[in-house]
Amino acid sequence: MLPRLSALLPAWVLLASGWSLLPAQPPKLPELPPPPLPEKGDDPRIPLPTGARNDQPRPPHRPHIIMIVADDLAWDDLGAFGNDKVRTPNLDRLAAEGIAFDQAFLTISSCSPSRASILTGRYPHQTDAEELHWPLPESQITFVQRLKGAGYWTAAAGKWHLGDEVRDHFDLIREVDTSGFQLPAHAGANPDARFVETSSGDAKSGCADWVALLRERPEDRPAFLWLAAVDPHRPYDDGIIDPPHAPADVILPPYHPDTPLVRRDYARYYDEIARLDRFVGEVLDELQDQDAVENTIVIFLSDNGRPFPRDKTTLYDSGIRTPLIVRWPAVVKAGIRCKQLVSSVDLATTMLHITKINPGPRFVGKNFTPLLMGQAREIRGAVFAEKNWHDYEDRSRAVRDKRFKYIVNHYHDLPATP
């Protein structure tokens, strides 16, 4: 018999999280605050005033860009972000050679809406793809589309999870088989839905085609690569790395029960992180072999928190904080720790500014290029996040500054609540 959706999660996770597959119709909720008007110098349509500082080095405007997106990785489960028990030497090297953001946040803690938000530079409720498995509509503009229009070769490999309408934003897509853990759109509303797993080994990582794709880039054009991992998304397998992580060594958050079952689950999660790290290392080595390190921007982040209770899908830091790393040797000094707030919605705007493409008003994120260039300026005073539908309805909004977070839960069916 094929497993139900709930069978992919251990029993302790299901009991702790109140797992549900009930269908839901989204109510109308108040939108997040509109983005403020751009400041002078942040938008190419607004010229810098006379006498403005212009002594910063100007970055090359046609760098290669590689964006690596992990699936269900907590911000603090990398060595570079304080976890010395999980083996991530390549990601630690990436952070040591670039800039690591200690205050980077996502707009949502759910796989496909988070990726849609990154690519469109818009908040999930602005993308028409704010719920899990919703495809990104053709009407949405992505920064990849803008790069392609400016002459970039654009390619993707790994997990897709964006639907069919925006495939033409990429010149080439090598999509991984996700039949073992991802149902088609809206199948989660069907309690009889089943998974059929057809891939195994490294093919399940979502990373096996990354280096091959990098080798296919044309030599006469700048390239953008969207490398989307499946690791460390459930389900987990034994024996994927040697030696495996020991359950006794894992670092458990204080809100998870310290039992042998939970520790074993965490150890397998660590193993998938280590496998992801291996593939990241292969990409970095290939860039070295191609003599393309200096003017290639490598960006690493996760789409949401770890797949455990109180983490993924929540608006707590364990759900929306992300281990953002940027390496760009031509511009970014090595070993920088950035304490300024940035959001995943800012990535699109920033990439367009770097490549001298006018983002216009549609991309609502901030330009954090000054942070990459070593300026200690505040890019934003707060970040915003939302929760809508991820296998069950639970609609919330959050705003967070450097110290505090405010979360509003919307119970539209109860008259006495917002």
Secondary structure, 3 states (H helix, E strand, C coil): CCCEHHHHCCHHHHHHHCCCCCCCCCCCCCCCCCCCCCCCCCCCCCCCCCCCCCCCCCCCCCCEEEEEEECCCCCCCCHHHCCCCCCCHHHHHHHHCCEEECCEECCCCCHHHHHHHHHHCCCHHHCCCCCCCCCCCCCCCCHHHHHHHCCCEEEEEECCCCCCCCHHHCCEEEECCCCCCCCCCCHHHCCCCECCCCCCHHHHHCCCCHHHHHHCCCCCCCEEEEEECCCCCCCCCCCCCCCCCCHHHCCCCCCCCCCHHHHHHHHHHHHHHHHHHHHHHHHHHHHHHCCCCCCEEEEEEECCCCCCCCCCCCCCHHHHECCEEEECCCCCCCCEEECCCEECCHHHHHHHHHCCCCCCCCCCCCCCHHHHCCCCCCCCCCEEEEEEECCCEEEEEEEECCCCEEEEEECCCCCCCC
